[in-house]
Amino acid sequence: MTDLFRLRREKMLEVHETIGSGPFKPDWDGLRDYRVPRWYEDAKFGIFIHWGVYSVPAYATEWYPRNMYIEGSPVHQHHVSTYGPVDKFGYKDFIPRFTAERFDAEAWADLFKAAGAAFVVPVAEHHDGFAMYDCPFSDWTAAKMGPQRDIIGELAEAVWRRYMTFGVSSHRAENWWYYNGGRDLPSDVQDPRYAGLYGPAQRTYGQPGYPQPILPPSEEFLEDWLVRTCDLIDRYGPQLVYFDWWIEQPVFKPYLQKLAAYYYNKAAEWGRGVVINYKFDAFAEGTAVYDMERGQLADINPDVWQTCTSVGETAWCHIADHKYKTSAALIGDLVDIVSKNGVMLLNIGPRADGTIPEQERKLLLEIGQWLAVNGEAIYGTRPWKVYGEGPTEIVSGTFNDTKRSPFTAKDVRFTARGDKLLYALIMGWPDEGRALIRTLGSCSRLFSGSIVKVQALGLQEELDWSRAEEGLRVVLPEALRSQPVIALRIERSAEEAAR
């Protein structure tokens, strides 16, 4: 019996013991007792990090490792012209160049804290099969190669020291087929010495971006996925585990149930609330938290949900020619998401050396500056009766984050803190600084009774306001013009709020 086989078997026995002894059982009915923890409902804003060996070529997207083996693709052509044929210089040959010599977990955590993030979620392993942590089931890890550092462990400690919540992301499921292009041309994918990195490389059919393997994952692969994920949970105690899209395949369902039961039972032992993020229909409704990649919802969702999106419009990792979003657009998205009972997980892509690009630092700090003033309208709030008003339509669904017009001053979003405090977030500077919030008119069925006070967050004085049938009119001081979103605190009397 090999050491690796013995380790997997021992871990699998431990997994089954934990599943069998805890309150959560490995089926959808047994998992519906799960409740989203308060910390996550209150958090609203987290940082996602795509950083790995794919950051070395810094070209196209984080799918460089797959596409470099697809003959005729732009990435393959770039790779061959820059580094040589893939049988001479394969993806594994980037690993010695991934030294992370300037990675400073403490500096990263300081930046994330300044950005106003409540939680941090680095990718522990992407589709490429290279673990960014000290994984005992693989030699292809950052702890043993490249940086020779436990990146996830270092970052976890730094995040915890700043009283932020730590999570991890696992995309390993896709490793079943990710490198299959290397089967169709001379490449190092076919060399059994590198199978630990390149994986099964199963042939696929269907769309290039969403391939389907001809053969479903084997029991051995699925058990390996399960024990690796459970080990990741045990090793770092994350309070959030994010999964990418491919785990929704039917063959994964029993293993997802086991994983969730294991994680939730561990959380019960720890006495801490945890979150699993999933896409599409990977998990049954009510057993984990739904994540919408690069997309938003058109209305309030009764259950807490999440958007994962990025500071860049295309790639998730660092590339040389990013087209960045603006901080104003990102803040507007955050406000819209929170008004609809959502949480934003915003991605950055550090360079291969461990530095965070200046433009990304700038974006994060600008978001943090806004949250430092207006966070009262975001953190710990809950959706109001309606999400808002205004002409800008959200295109609901995944990969629609750049498919809408910019928000305008006529777009308003609402959040609430109990019955007494309502926040109206105006998504731009209105003409002559005079805002009209139609939903809050004197005849509104949604907001009956009188208003005691209207203030702008960040200013002490009460604003000049009036309320008529057509809406609540507020005169905004010139000092607020520079704010990308203006947050108003609207206070009702305690007596009327209690009615």
N, C-alpha and C positions, 0 to 999 in steps of 0.2 A: 504493500500500500504506500503510495507516494505521500510526501508530507502535505502537498496541496490537497490531495483527495481526503486525507485524514482531517485536515483543518476544516474543509467544507462539511464533512460528515459530522464533526463535533459541533460545528455552528448550527447545522440543520437540526440536530437533536435539541440544542438549546432553544432554537426558535420554536419548535413544537412544544417544548415544556412551558415556555412563556405564554404561548397561545392558549394552551390547555388550562393554565392556572389563573388566568386573569378574567376580568368581567366581560371583555369583548370577545365574541366568537367569530370565526372566519367565514361568515356568510353575510349577505346584505341585510337580512333581518337583524342579525346580532350586532351589526355595525351602526344601525340607525339610532342607537342610544347616544351616539357621538353628538357633542355640542361644541360649536365654535367658541373658543376661549375669549374672554373679555379683552385680554391684552391685544388680540388681533383685531377685534371689532373697533377698538380705540386707536390702533396704530395708524391706519390710513395710508402710510407712506413708507416704503422700504427701498433698499438698493439691491439690485441684481448685478452680478459680475460675471462676464464671460472673459475668461483669461486662461490661456493654455498654450500648447505647442503651436496651435494654429495662429497665434499672435506673432510668430516669427516671420512667416511670409507676408502677413498683413496685406492680403490681397483678396478682393472680391467679398468674401464672407467667411464665417467660421466653418462653412462647408467645404473649404479648400481641401481638407484631407480626402474627402470623397471625390470631388470633381477633378482633382489632379490626376486621377486614374481613369477618367472617362475620356477616351481618345476623341479628339476633335473639339472638345469643349474649350472655351476661352481660358479657363484656368489651366487645363492641361497644356495648351499652347504656351501660356505664360511660364508655366513651370519648366517645360523643356527648354525654352529659350533662355531662362534665367539660371536654372540649376542643372539641367541635363535630363536625359531619359530617366523614366521612373524605375527602371531596373538598375540604374547606377546611383541615383539619388532619390530615395523614397521618403515617405513621411517620417520614418524613424530617424532619418539623418538630420532632421531639424532639431531633434531633442538636445544634442550637445550645444546648440545655439540658444536654447531656452534656459538661460542661466539665472534670470530674475535677480541680477546682481544689485538692483536698486529697489527691490521690493522692501517696503517698510510697513508692516501691518499696523503699527501704532499711528503712523501718519495717515494711512488710509482711514482708519477708524476715526481719527480726528476730523477728517474731511466729511465723512458720512454723518458724524454728529452735527457738524456745522451746517450740513445740508438739511437738517431737520428729520433725518431718517429715524424711524422707530425700530426697524429691523434690517438685517443685512443677510443676503442669500448669495454666496458664491457658488459657481458651478463646480461641484466636486469631481465630476467626470462627465465629459461630453461624449458625443457619438464616437469620437476618435479612439476611445479605449485607453486613454492616458489619464490615470487618476492623479488628481492634484493633492492627494492626501496619502497617508501611510497605510495603504491597503495591504493586508497580509495575503490576499489571494492573487496578487500580481507582482511581477517585477517591474512592470511598466508604470512607474509612479514617480511623482516629483520628489518623493522622499528618497528614492534610490537612484534616480537619473536626473540629468539636467540640473535643476537648482539644488538637488539633494537636501531639500527642506520640506517639512510638513506644512505646506502653504495653508491648508484648511485649519489645521491646529493652531498655527500662529494667529491667523485672523480671528478665529473663534475667541481666543483669550483676549485679544485687543478689543473686540466688540463687547464682550461681557464686562470688561473693566470700565467701559463707558455707559453701562446700564442700557445698552441696546439689546434687542433679542436677536439670536443667531439662528440661521437656517442653512440648509444645503440644497443643492439641486443635483439630480441624477438623470442623465440622458443615456445611460448605458444600454437600454433596451435596443436602440437602433444599431448597436454594434453587430447584431446578427447579420446584417446585410450591407453595412455602410461602405465597406471597401470592395464591393463586388466588381467594380470596374477593373480592378487589378487582376481579375481572372481572364479578361479578354485581351490582354496585351502583355508583353514581357514586363514583369514587375516583381518587386520584392514581396508583394502580398502573397505570392505563391510559395515563398520560402517558409517551411515549417518552423524555422528558428524564430520567426517573428509572429507566430500565430497568437501569442499572448497579447499583442497589440492590435493586430488586424482582425482577429476574431474569425468567425466562420465565413464571412464574406459570401453569403448565400446569393444566388442569382435572383433577380427580381423582374417584375413586369409592371406596367402602368406608367404613370406620370413620373418624370425624373425627380421632381421635388417631393413627391409622395409615393415612393416605390412600394410595392408589395412583394415580399419574397415568395418564390415558388413553393418552398417548403416552410412551414411554420416553425418557430423556435422549438428545439428539442427539450425534453425534460431536463437534461443535463444543463443546458443553457439557462432555462428558467429557474432551476434551483440555484445555479451560480448567481443569477441576478438577485434572487431573494436573499441569499446569505450575505452577499456584498452589501446590499442595502441595509440589512439588519445590523451588520457590523459597523457601517457608517453611522447609524443611529446610536449604537452603543458607544462608539469611539468618541463622539463629539457632543452627544446629547442635544441635537438641534431641536428647536421648538417649531420648526417648519421644514417640511420636505416637499420640494417641487419636482414634478415629473413632466417631461416633455410628451409630445403627442402620441408616440407609437404604442404606448402601453394599452391603448384601447382595443387592441386585437383580442378576439375572443379567447385565444389560448392563454392569455395573461390573466384572465379574470380570477381563477382560483388563487393565483399567486398574489394578486392585488389584495384579495380578501385576507390572505394570511399575513401579508405585510402590514395592512391596516390594523388587524387585530394585535399583531406583535407590537406595533408602534403605540397604539392607544393603551395597551396593557402596560407597556414600559412607562408611558406618561403617567398612568395611574400610580405606579410605584414611585415615580419622581415627585408626584404631587404638583405637576405643571400641565398647563393646557398646551396642546400641540395642534398643528394644522398640516394637512396634506393638500397640495394643489394638484389638480388634474385638468385635462382638456377633453373636449368632446364628451363621449359617454363612457370614459374609462371606469369611473366609479358610479355607483347608484346614487341618485339624488338623496341628500341628507346624510351621506356618510363621509363626505370630505368637502373641500371648498373648490368650486368651479373657477377655472382661470381662462380668460379670453386673451389670446395672443394678439398684440397690436390691434386691439379693438375695444369698443365700448358698447354699452347698452343704450337703447333709446328711452328707457323708462326705469323707474325704481324696481329693483328685484327684491322679493320678500326675504330671500336668503342673502347673507353676505357673500360677495363674489370678488374676484380680482382681475385686474388688467395687468399683464406684463407687457411692457413696451420699452423702447430704447431711446437714448439721446440722439442716435443716428437714424436716418430714414430707411436704411437698408440693412447693413450688417449689424450683428450683435457684438462681434469682437472688434478690436482695433484694426483698422485698415488705413492705408495711406491717404485716401481721398474721400473721407467721410463727408456726407452732406448732413449737417447738424440741424436739429430743430432749435427753436428759440426757447429761452426760459419762459417767456410769456405764454407760448403755446403749451408748454408742458404744465405750467401752473393752471392754465385754463382746463386742460384735460384732467388734472388732479381734482379740481373743484367739481367738474361735471361728474366724474366717477364717484366721488364721495357723496354727492347729492343723490346718487342712485343706489346707495348702500354698498358701494364698492371700495376697494383698496387698490392703490397703485404700487406696482413693483417696477421701478425704473432702472434700466440697465446702463452700465458703462462698460467700456472695453479698454483696460490698461495695455500699455505697450509691453512687448516681450521682456524688457528689462525691469518691469515692475513699476514704472512711472505712469501716472494718470495724465493723459494729454491735457494741456492747459485749457483748451476750449471746454473740455468736459468738467474740469475743476471749476471753471467760471460758471457754467450752467448750474452745477450743484450748489455753488455758493449763492447764486442769485435766487434759486429756489429757497434756500435756507434763510436768506434775508427776508423774503416775503413771508415765510412761515413764522419767523421770529416775531413779526408784527401781527400776523393774521391767523396764527395757528389755533387760536381759540375757536374759530369757525370751522376747523377741520378736525383736530384730534379730539377723540372722545364724543363726537357728535353722532347723531343718528338722522336718518332721512326724515323729512317733514311729510306732510300730506301729499304734496306734489314735488317733483324735483326742481321745477322752475318754470320759466317762461321765455319767449323770444323766438326769433325767426330762424336761427341756425339749426338745421336738422342734422342729427347724428346718424350716420350710416351704421346700423347695428351689425355686429359680426366681426370675425377675425380678419386681420390684415386690412383694416379700413382706417388706420390711424392717420393717413395722409389724404383721405378721400372726402374731406368735408371742408367747407369754407371756414375761415377764421371766425371765432366768436366776435360779437359786436357788443356795444354798450346797451343794446336792447335785450341782450341775453342776460338773464338773471338765474342764479341757482340758489336753492335754499338748503340749509341744514338746521338742525334743532338741538337744543340741550334742555331736555325736559319740556314742560309745558310753558314755562315762563319766557324762555329766550329763543328767539328765532334769528337766524342769520341770513341776510340777503347778500349774495355775492354778485356784484355787477361786473360783467366780463369785459369792460372797456370804459373809456372816458366819454360820458355823454355830452351832447352839444351844450355849450355854455355851463357845463358842470351841473346840469339839472337832470336828475334821474327820475323816471316814472316807473313805479313797480305796480303793474295793473292787478296782479293777483291779490294785493293787499288793500284794495279799495274799501271804502266804508261799508259797502253792501256785500262784501265778500262772504260767502258761506264757509270758506276755508279759514278765515281769520276774523272771527267776530269779536266784538267788544272794543275797548279803547286801547291805544298805545300810550305807554307812560313815557318812553324815552327812545330816541334814535341816536346812536353814536357810530362813528367810524372807528374801527379798531386801529389803534396807534395814536388816536387823538383823544384828549381828555374832555374837550367841550362837547356839549350836546349840539346836534346839527339843527339847522333851520329846516323844518319839515311841515307838511300839511297833508291831510287825508281827505279825499273826496270820493265820490262814487267811481270816478274813472281810475283811481289808484292812489298810491302813496307817493307824494312828491318830496324829493329830498334835494337840497342844495348842497353840493359837495365842495369843500374848500379846495383851493388851488393846490394845497400841499399834497393832495391825494392824486394829482394828475399822473405822477410817475409810476403809480401802482398798476401792474398789469391787470389785476383783479381787485376791486374795492369791496371790502367786507364791512357790512353794516350790522351792528348789534341792535335788535329791535326788542324792546322789553315791554311785556304786558304786566298789568297789575297782578299781584299774587292771588287776589280774589277771583278775577276773571280767568286766570290761567288754571285755577282749580276747578272751574265749572265743567 
